[in-house]
Amino acid sequence: MAECYALYGDSFTIDDPRPVMQAARYTFFTPPSEAFAAVAAGDWIKAIFRSVPADRKFDAERMWVKVEEVLPDGFAGRLDTTPSDMPQLALGAALFVPRDWAIDIDWAEDHEPPDYPPRRHYWERCMVDACVLDGRSQVDYLYREAGDLHGPDDEYRDSGWRIRGTEEGIAEDKHLGLSPSYVALGAVLNQDDRWLHLVDEPEGEHFQWWDEESRFVRLDD
């Protein structure tokens, strides 16, 4: 983060999102670098702003900046979102956002965005042991059944994946009183993506991690 100028006695920072992107590769997405390279004056970029001191209602706010000038290392422009709880930052404030700190793009109506491959998202839901989700255990066993946990109004369907930790991890969950969670596949992949190549396997398949060969082995029913 870099602390920025202050209004009304307080200041603010703009977050560098790259550490979060590295830690949450399957749930925190930004456009690719070639898209940011095509941003021009009149487009909008989004960044994460944080109040200093951090004693307000919102920990951070994601807000749009209308680009007025593209510089070699970032974008100069003006805030185009009214902050919800940051009185030190006003609509129309002049800002500079480093290129690598922008997290989204809204293209001007007369600006045709570049073509780039769509990114696969992993928002479908699954059931997973707490020890895996907490990072206390790697994925040890997983299987896919017919997904039936989603409701008719749910945005994301149950993928049917059921993901288990090691015996030691499951025993620790039981001792701690922790139950499996219904979460996005991406949340599990953030912790352990060794099974990513299996994510499109059909219902009825079962896999076990095999230490001797450092791979998942398909199990027969």
Secondary structure, DSSP 4 states (H G I P E B T S, - for coil): -EE---BTTBEEEE---HHHHHHTTTT-----HHHHHT--TT-EEEEEEEEES--SS-S-EEEEEEEEEEETTEEEEEE-S--SS-TTS-TT-EEEEEGGG--EEE--TT-PPPP-PPPP----EEEE-HHHHTTSS---EEEE-------TT-SS-EEEEEEE--HHHHHHHHHHT---EEEEHHHHHHH--TTGGGTTPPTT-EEEEETTTTEEEEEP-
